[in-house]
């Protein structure tokens, strides 16, 4: 919104700096961080007063729950991230189809996650909304978002292209009924898959948001590159006009993430909850598609993928051994895999810091794919 002030540079010359994407991205990150630091104490205080905290010990952590009592710590901290990102993005990003769709996905999934947390902490329904209802709303969000992108002239052709790392041309263009169904399935899988992956990672103080910050940094660079015709041509990646504005949203996510980490670091004063994890996964997933880097997210978000795969392996191995021997066995000491290392005796802070290091390594590896074409 503030980018429009650049049109009045004739009246006051310094306003022209608002045309620069890099400046607006830095301003977006700073604004989001300031908003997060301002509303953080207020949000924690009110969530505690309303008793919007976790009222039970998660059985999945077993004896780990006794190591640090997280009971009654306020959840729904995703609201802090959402308000910071949404307000900052609205202020500093120039509105276009890419920005509007990404913010729609983020807002809609925040609403779904909030309902899930509300049922858990207020109605004392530990299962929250049913898997069927959650799937329904995620399907609706995917249909609306993809429909808007396909129908808009600025994004209709670009969103149909499917790019993979290391190749300098799209490997497939989604056309026809079958192609559109395949595109929908792929986008839906990414939104749901990474929402669940971040949710699984959000089991230790600061773990999920720390890894989210590194992913947001990388996709901010990728969005800037995709939206700049010279850089895109040099790197042999897809040029997506207008996608550079997604850099502002990624910057806001970095700033909001740092503010949230201030309150979520060990010992946590605030948990993200499904209000945060569900929406962040959807936002990152849809941005990855918009900048033509969906598969690169598997590399950049390697920690999230690792967490999700560990659960799949654990469940699959348990069922396979139970069918074969009658007694189910575990592949890991506990899943998701961060609990496996806790079971081995690693302190919570050591697990988190080492996973942050792995996340940074994955981020750098993902950035390397931009040049290897």
C-alpha positions as a Python dict, from the first residue, in 0.01 Angstrom:
ca = {
    (1, 'X'): (0, 0, 0),
    (2, 'X'): (278, 243, 90),
    (3, 'X'): (442, 167, -245),
    (4, 'X'): (180, 390, -407),
    (5, 'X'): (338, 689, -235),
    (6, 'X'): (624, 660, -483),
    (7, 'X'): (388, 806, -744),
    (8, 'X'): (409, 1137, -558),
    (9, 'X'): (786, 1168, -581),
    (10, 'X'): (735, 1488, -783),
    (11, 'X'): (605, 1649, -464),
    (12, 'X'): (870, 1501, -237),
    (13, 'X'): (1169, 1333, -402),
    (14, 'X'): (1263, 1084, -125),
    (15, 'X'): (933, 900, -181),
    (16, 'X'): (1087, 736, -486),
    (17, 'X'): (1282, 498, -256),
    (18, 'X'): (952, 315, -204),
    (19, 'X'): (990, 179, -556),
    (20, 'X'): (1283, -32, -440),
    (21, 'X'): (1181, -385, -351),
    (22, 'X'): (1483, -442, -128),
    (23, 'X'): (1402, -140, 89),
    (24, 'X'): (1036, -240, 122),
    (25, 'X'): (1139, -595, 214),
    (26, 'X'): (1368, -471, 492),
    (27, 'X'): (1097, -232, 608),
    (28, 'X'): (845, -517, 604),
    (29, 'X'): (1071, -737, 817),
    (30, 'X'): (1131, -456, 1063),
    (31, 'X'): (764, -362, 1082),
    (32, 'X'): (658, -722, 1140),
    (33, 'X'): (918, -763, 1415),
    (34, 'X'): (809, -443, 1588),
    (35, 'X'): (442, -543, 1573),
    (36, 'X'): (528, -885, 1712),
    (37, 'X'): (728, -744, 2001),
    (38, 'X'): (450, -496, 2081),
    (39, 'X'): (155, -737, 2079),
    (40, 'X'): (347, -1035, 2222),
    (41, 'X'): (316, -950, 2594),
    (42, 'X'): (-46, -838, 2548),
    (43, 'X'): (-137, -1160, 2366),
    (44, 'X'): (35, -1384, 2623),
    (45, 'X'): (-134, -1200, 2908),
    (46, 'X'): (-480, -1227, 2754),
    (47, 'X'): (-440, -1591, 2649),
    (48, 'X'): (-341, -1675, 3005),
    (49, 'X'): (-638, -1484, 3143),
    (50, 'X'): (-871, -1668, 2906),
    (51, 'X'): (-691, -1994, 2992),
    (52, 'X'): (-616, -2060, 2624),
    (53, 'X'): (-339, -2299, 2716),
    (54, 'X'): (-262, -2665, 2677),
    (55, 'X'): (-460, -2832, 2956),
    (56, 'X'): (-314, -3178, 2920),
    (57, 'X'): (23, -3344, 2877),
    (58, 'X'): (67, -3478, 2528),
    (59, 'X'): (74, -3857, 2553),
    (60, 'X'): (294, -3877, 2246),
    (61, 'X'): (587, -3737, 2444),
    (62, 'X'): (553, -3995, 2720),
    (63, 'X'): (804, -3940, 3001),
    (64, 'X'): (950, -3645, 2810),
    (65, 'X'): (662, -3435, 2938),
    (66, 'X'): (811, -3461, 3288),
    (67, 'X'): (1139, -3303, 3173),
    (68, 'X'): (976, -2968, 3128),
    (69, 'X'): (616, -2899, 3223),
    (70, 'X'): (453, -2727, 2929),
    (71, 'X'): (105, -2759, 3074),
    (72, 'X'): (-104, -2441, 3065),
    (73, 'X'): (149, -2253, 2849),
    (74, 'X'): (-65, -2035, 2617),
    (75, 'X'): (-115, -2165, 2265),
    (76, 'X'): (-262, -1993, 1957),
    (77, 'X'): (64, -1799, 1926),
    (78, 'X'): (19, -1822, 1552),
    (79, 'X'): (-203, -1515, 1593),
    (80, 'X'): (107, -1309, 1672),
    (81, 'X'): (276, -1424, 1353),
    (82, 'X'): (-38, -1375, 1146),
    (83, 'X'): (-112, -1019, 1259),
    (84, 'X'): (252, -918, 1215),
    (85, 'X'): (286, -1072, 868),
    (86, 'X'): (-53, -962, 737),
    (87, 'X'): (-33, -600, 853),
    (88, 'X'): (329, -559, 744),
    (89, 'X'): (266, -717, 403),
    (90, 'X'): (-42, -502, 347),
    (91, 'X'): (162, -191, 423),
    (92, 'X'): (474, -260, 218),
    (93, 'X'): (382, -499, -66),
    (94, 'X'): (242, -366, -394),
    (95, 'X'): (-88, -554, -440),
    (96, 'X'): (-101, -803, -727),
    (97, 'X'): (-243, -1148, -789),
    (98, 'X'): (53, -1324, -625),
    (99, 'X'): (34, -1117, -307),
    (100, 'X'): (-345, -1139, -279),
    (101, 'X'): (-359, -1517, -324),
    (102, 'X'): (-77, -1583, -80),
    (103, 'X'): (-236, -1364, 188),
    (104, 'X'): (-575, -1528, 122),
    (105, 'X'): (-426, -1874, 174),
    (106, 'X'): (-250, -1758, 489),
    (107, 'X'): (-560, -1593, 637),
    (108, 'X'): (-795, -1880, 549),
    (109, 'X'): (-570, -2149, 695),
    (110, 'X'): (-509, -1937, 1004),
    (111, 'X'): (-885, -1943, 1054),
    (112, 'X'): (-894, -2322, 1019),
    (113, 'X'): (-604, -2362, 1261),
    (114, 'X'): (-765, -2121, 1509),
    (115, 'X'): (-1085, -2326, 1509),
    (116, 'X'): (-882, -2640, 1570),
    (117, 'X'): (-697, -2483, 1865),
    (118, 'X'): (-1019, -2333, 2001),
    (119, 'X'): (-1189, -2672, 2016),
    (120, 'X'): (-885, -2820, 2189),
    (121, 'X'): (-824, -2556, 2457),
    (122, 'X'): (-1173, -2416, 2517),
    (123, 'X'): (-1405, -2708, 2443),
    (124, 'X'): (-1149, -2954, 2588),
    (125, 'X'): (-1171, -3164, 2270),
    (126, 'X'): (-813, -3285, 2236),
    (127, 'X'): (-870, -3401, 1878),
    (128, 'X'): (-985, -3056, 1760),
    (129, 'X'): (-1166, -3048, 1430),
    (130, 'X'): (-1206, -3376, 1249),
    (131, 'X'): (-964, -3477, 977),
    (132, 'X'): (-1253, -3474, 731),
    (133, 'X'): (-1348, -3115, 816),
    (134, 'X'): (-988, -2998, 803),
    (135, 'X'): (-943, -3166, 466),
    (136, 'X'): (-1261, -3005, 338),
    (137, 'X'): (-1147, -2652, 424),
    (138, 'X'): (-799, -2714, 286),
    (139, 'X'): (-961, -2832, -36),
    (140, 'X'): (-1176, -2519, -53),
    (141, 'X'): (-873, -2296, 3),
    (142, 'X'): (-678, -2478, -268),
    (143, 'X'): (-966, -2454, -518),
    (144, 'X'): (-1018, -2081, -459),
    (145, 'X'): (-647, -1998, -468),
    (146, 'X'): (-572, -2206, -776),
    (147, 'X'): (-887, -2085, -952),
    (148, 'X'): (-787, -1722, -898),
    (149, 'X'): (-436, -1787, -1030),
    (150, 'X'): (-562, -1973, -1338),
    (151, 'X'): (-825, -1713, -1427),
    (152, 'X'): (-608, -1405, -1380),
    (153, 'X'): (-426, -1302, -1702),
    (154, 'X'): (-104, -1218, -1516),
    (155, 'X'): (-72, -1564, -1360),
    (156, 'X'): (-284, -1801, -1571),
    (157, 'X'): (-2, -1921, -1795),
    (158, 'X'): (280, -1917, -1541),
    (159, 'X'): (104, -2125, -1277),
    (160, 'X'): (56, -2404, -1532),
    (161, 'X'): (430, -2451, -1576),
    (162, 'X'): (605, -2721, -1375),
    (163, 'X'): (973, -2663, -1305),
    (164, 'X'): (1220, -2894, -1133),
    (165, 'X'): (1562, -2814, -985),
    (166, 'X'): (1870, -2836, -1210),
    (167, 'X'): (1673, -2795, -1535),
    (168, 'X'): (1645, -2468, -1726),
    (169, 'X'): (1310, -2538, -1894),
    (170, 'X'): (970, -2642, -1757),
    (171, 'X'): (929, -3018, -1777),
    (172, 'X'): (553, -3003, -1813),
    (173, 'X'): (275, -2753, -1877),
    (174, 'X'): (-56, -2843, -1713),
    (175, 'X'): (-324, -2828, -1983),
    (176, 'X'): (-661, -2989, -2034),
    (177, 'X'): (-884, -3143, -1770),
    (178, 'X'): (-631, -3406, -1668),
    (179, 'X'): (-357, -3146, -1642),
    (180, 'X'): (-565, -2916, -1423),
    (181, 'X'): (-662, -3204, -1195),
    (182, 'X'): (-296, -3300, -1165),
    (183, 'X'): (-205, -2938, -1086),
    (184, 'X'): (-476, -2921, -820),
    (185, 'X'): (-358, -3247, -666),
    (186, 'X'): (1, -3128, -658),
    (187, 'X'): (-81, -2790, -502),
    (188, 'X'): (-314, -2955, -251),
    (189, 'X'): (-48, -3210, -157),
    (190, 'X'): (207, -2934, -99),
    (191, 'X'): (-26, -2720, 113),
    (192, 'X'): (-146, -3011, 326),
    (193, 'X'): (190, -3190, 338),
    (194, 'X'): (393, -2895, 458),
    (195, 'X'): (120, -2784, 697),
    (196, 'X'): (137, -3125, 864),
    (197, 'X'): (517, -3130, 847),
    (198, 'X'): (548, -2797, 1032),
    (199, 'X'): (285, -2915, 1280),
    (200, 'X'): (492, -3228, 1353),
    (201, 'X'): (808, -3020, 1388),
    (202, 'X'): (638, -2789, 1639),
    (203, 'X'): (714, -3018, 1933),
    (204, 'X'): (1007, -2840, 2098),
    (205, 'X'): (1049, -2478, 2202),
    (206, 'X'): (1169, -2270, 1906),
    (207, 'X'): (1222, -2564, 1671),
    (208, 'X'): (950, -2505, 1409),
    (209, 'X'): (974, -2127, 1392),
    (210, 'X'): (1354, -2131, 1372),
    (211, 'X'): (1342, -2364, 1072),
    (212, 'X'): (1060, -2158, 920),
    (213, 'X'): (1277, -1845, 930),
    (214, 'X'): (1553, -2010, 723),
    (215, 'X'): (1298, -2136, 468),
    (216, 'X'): (1142, -1788, 445),
    (217, 'X'): (1483, -1630, 388),
    (218, 'X'): (1560, -1865, 99),
    (219, 'X'): (1221, -1822, -66),
    (220, 'X'): (1252, -1447, -30),
    (221, 'X'): (1571, -1468, -237),
    (222, 'X'): (1402, -1700, -486),
    (223, 'X'): (1100, -1471, -518),
    (224, 'X'): (1326, -1171, -579),
    (225, 'X'): (1520, -1367, -843),
    (226, 'X'): (1205, -1492, -1017),
    (227, 'X'): (1059, -1142, -1031),
    (228, 'X'): (1372, -981, -1176),
    (229, 'X'): (1408, -1045, -1550),
    (230, 'X'): (1786, -997, -1554),
    (231, 'X'): (1855, -1225, -1259),
    (232, 'X'): (1610, -1488, -1385),
    (233, 'X'): (1775, -1484, -1727),
    (234, 'X'): (2122, -1513, -1574),
    (235, 'X'): (2024, -1804, -1347),
    (236, 'X'): (1817, -1973, -1622),
    (237, 'X'): (1510, -1989, -1398),
    (238, 'X'): (1153, -1898, -1477),
    (239, 'X'): (1080, -1524, -1494),
    (240, 'X'): (752, -1458, -1313),
    (241, 'X'): (645, -1093, -1354),
    (242, 'X'): (520, -948, -1026),
    (243, 'X'): (639, -1241, -814),
    (244, 'X'): (910, -1021, -667),
    (245, 'X'): (649, -872, -435),
    (246, 'X'): (639, -1207, -255),
    (247, 'X'): (983, -1110, -126),
    (248, 'X'): (808, -855, 95),
    (249, 'X'): (585, -1126, 241),
    (250, 'X'): (884, -1351, 305),
    (251, 'X'): (1060, -1059, 472),
    (252, 'X'): (756, -1002, 693),
    (253, 'X'): (757, -1371, 784),
    (254, 'X'): (1123, -1349, 886),
    (255, 'X'): (1058, -1046, 1106),
    (256, 'X'): (745, -1195, 1262),
    (257, 'X'): (927, -1524, 1313),
    (258, 'X'): (1207, -1357, 1506),
    (259, 'X'): (955, -1178, 1727),
    (260, 'X'): (769, -1502, 1793),
    (261, 'X'): (1095, -1685, 1863),
    (262, 'X'): (1164, -1430, 2138),
    (263, 'X'): (862, -1566, 2326),
    (264, 'X'): (882, -1925, 2200),
    (265, 'X'): (1247, -1990, 2294),
    (266, 'X'): (1310, -2230, 2579),
    (267, 'X'): (1134, -2218, 2820),
    (268, 'X'): (847, -2113, 2593),
    (269, 'X'): (601, -1847, 2705),
    (270, 'X'): (383, -1905, 2400),
    (271, 'X'): (314, -2194, 2163),
    (272, 'X'): (240, -2164, 1793),
    (273, 'X'): (-46, -2413, 1787),
    (274, 'X'): (-230, -2518, 1473),
    (275, 'X'): (-317, -2149, 1429),
    (276, 'X'): (42, -2102, 1325),
    (277, 'X'): (169, -2432, 1188),
    (278, 'X'): (-125, -2504, 958),
    (279, 'X'): (-114, -2157, 803),
    (280, 'X'): (265, -2129, 775),
    (281, 'X'): (284, -2458, 589),
    (282, 'X'): (16, -2345, 346),
    (283, 'X'): (179, -2004, 293),
    (284, 'X'): (524, -2149, 225),
    (285, 'X'): (377, -2418, 0),
    (286, 'X'): (182, -2177, -219),
    (287, 'X'): (476, -1934, -245),
    (288, 'X'): (695, -2221, -362),
    (289, 'X'): (453, -2284, -648),
    (290, 'X'): (419, -1917, -737),
    (291, 'X'): (794, -1870, -782),
    (292, 'X'): (822, -2196, -982),
    (293, 'X'): (1027, -2371, -712),
    (294, 'X'): (793, -2634, -563),
    (295, 'X'): (1029, -2932, -559),
    (296, 'X'): (1313, -2718, -423),
    (297, 'X'): (1105, -2689, -106),
    (298, 'X'): (1187, -3054, -35),
    (299, 'X'): (1553, -2951, -11),
    (300, 'X'): (1510, -2612, 156),
    (301, 'X'): (1256, -2748, 405),
    (302, 'X'): (1455, -3066, 459),
    (303, 'X'): (1404, -3066, 835),
    (304, 'X'): (1028, -3049, 793),
    (305, 'X'): (1041, -3332, 539),
    (306, 'X'): (1264, -3535, 769),
    (307, 'X'): (1020, -3494, 1057),
    (308, 'X'): (723, -3605, 847),
    (309, 'X'): (907, -3900, 693),
    (310, 'X'): (1015, -4020, 1039),
    (311, 'X'): (649, -4046, 1141),
    (312, 'X'): (560, -4231, 820),
    (313, 'X'): (847, -4475, 876),
    (314, 'X'): (753, -4525, 1240),
    (315, 'X'): (388, -4598, 1166),
    (316, 'X'): (465, -4814, 862),
    (317, 'X'): (731, -5018, 1045),
    (318, 'X'): (505, -5068, 1346),
    (319, 'X'): (216, -5196, 1134),
    (320, 'X'): (443, -5418, 921),
    (321, 'X'): (605, -5585, 1221),
    (322, 'X'): (271, -5632, 1392),
    (323, 'X'): (132, -5810, 1086),
    (324, 'X'): (440, -6030, 1062),
    (325, 'X'): (504, -6114, 1428),
    (326, 'X'): (188, -6008, 1608),
    (327, 'X'): (383, -5750, 1811),
    (328, 'X'): (447, -5406, 1669),
    (329, 'X'): (801, -5271, 1692),
    (330, 'X'): (928, -4915, 1663),
    (331, 'X'): (1194, -4810, 1414),
    (332, 'X'): (1280, -4496, 1615),
    (333, 'X'): (1269, -4464, 1992),
    (334, 'X'): (994, -4208, 1936),
    (335, 'X'): (857, -4009, 1645),
    (336, 'X'): (874, -3734, 1521),
    (337, 'X'): (1247, -3776, 1512),
    (338, 'X'): (1332, -3485, 1743),
    (339, 'X'): (1182, -3693, 2026),
    (340, 'X'): (1404, -3984, 1923),
    (341, 'X'): (1711, -3775, 2005),
    (342, 'X'): (1553, -3661, 2332),
    (343, 'X'): (1507, -4027, 2422),
    (344, 'X'): (1877, -4074, 2358),
    (345, 'X'): (1948, -3816, 2626),
    (346, 'X'): (1998, -3497, 2425),
    (347, 'X'): (1876, -3186, 2611),
    (348, 'X'): (1590, -3005, 2440),
    (349, 'X'): (1801, -2699, 2363),
    (350, 'X'): (2072, -2912, 2198),
    (351, 'X'): (1816, -3084, 1975),
    (352, 'X'): (1672, -2749, 1869),
    (353, 'X'): (2009, -2587, 1796),
    (354, 'X'): (2135, -2885, 1596),
    (355, 'X'): (1815, -2897, 1393),
    (356, 'X'): (1856, -2524, 1324),
    (357, 'X'): (2205, -2600, 1190),
    (358, 'X'): (2060, -2873, 967),
    (359, 'X'): (1789, -2634, 849),
    (360, 'X'): (2051, -2375, 755),
    (361, 'X'): (2250, -2638, 566),
    (362, 'X'): (1934, -2742, 377),
    (363, 'X'): (1864, -2377, 297),
    (364, 'X'): (2210, -2327, 151),
    (365, 'X'): (2177, -2647, -51),
    (366, 'X'): (1846, -2525, -187),
    (367, 'X'): (2000, -2193, -286),
    (368, 'X'): (2273, -2382, -469),
    (369, 'X'): (2016, -2533, -703),
    (370, 'X'): (1952, -2186, -851),
    (371, 'X'): (2294, -2185, -1014),
    (372, 'X'): (2314, -2554, -1108),
    (373, 'X'): (2112, -2555, -1430),
}
